[in-house]
Amino acid sequence: MKQKLLTGLSLLALFTVGCRKEPMNNLSEEESRIYITNHDSTANFSNYQTFSIADSVAVIDGGQVSAQFNATDEAFVTAVKNKMQQLGYTMVGKADNPDLGISVSRIINTSTGIINYNDYWSDYGSFYDPFYWGYSGYGYGTPGWGFATYEVKEGLLSIDVLDLKNASSNNDQIKVLWNGMIRGSGIFNASTAASQVDVLFNQSPYLSNN
């Protein structure tokens, strides 16, 4: 009897977990965001004093690149300027030989895929036994819908900090010293630009020049 009770409780727990809604669907836009930072571990940021930032944002969509500067772009550029100055850097014009160059990019990535309904029903259609619906001994019939396509459009914001000071001594190559990327829902939002930039820079304390 005890074993039957435990088995029943286990099945109930499995049913409860199996019926739980997908947790990712309940996340807010802020909770869905992923912040990624990378840097050149050999760089000593105290050797850099000045920076300049591009006055437009590169938009990369479907392999096409364009320069734009709308209200959201301006909010992100302003947030980066403010953060760099808080970290002890001095902003100068791009003609004033800045030590660091900063660019901001919006990347739109569109991906497509195919769902095979026959595979779906053979793999998942029998998750609930027909007995659950009151039809003992029945099975599930494949709908015969064949295939369906879907499209997902994802946005990504990228901030690059470039070494302009040592470009001539790096075989005429401009090294990327730091990169920060934000992925997720609703990232291109002027009202949250500053808070998103804060997260990126706050998880990169080595950038400070104070």
Order of alpha helices (4+ residues) and beta strands (2+ residues): alpha-alpha-beta-beta-beta-beta-alpha-beta-beta-alpha-beta-beta-alpha
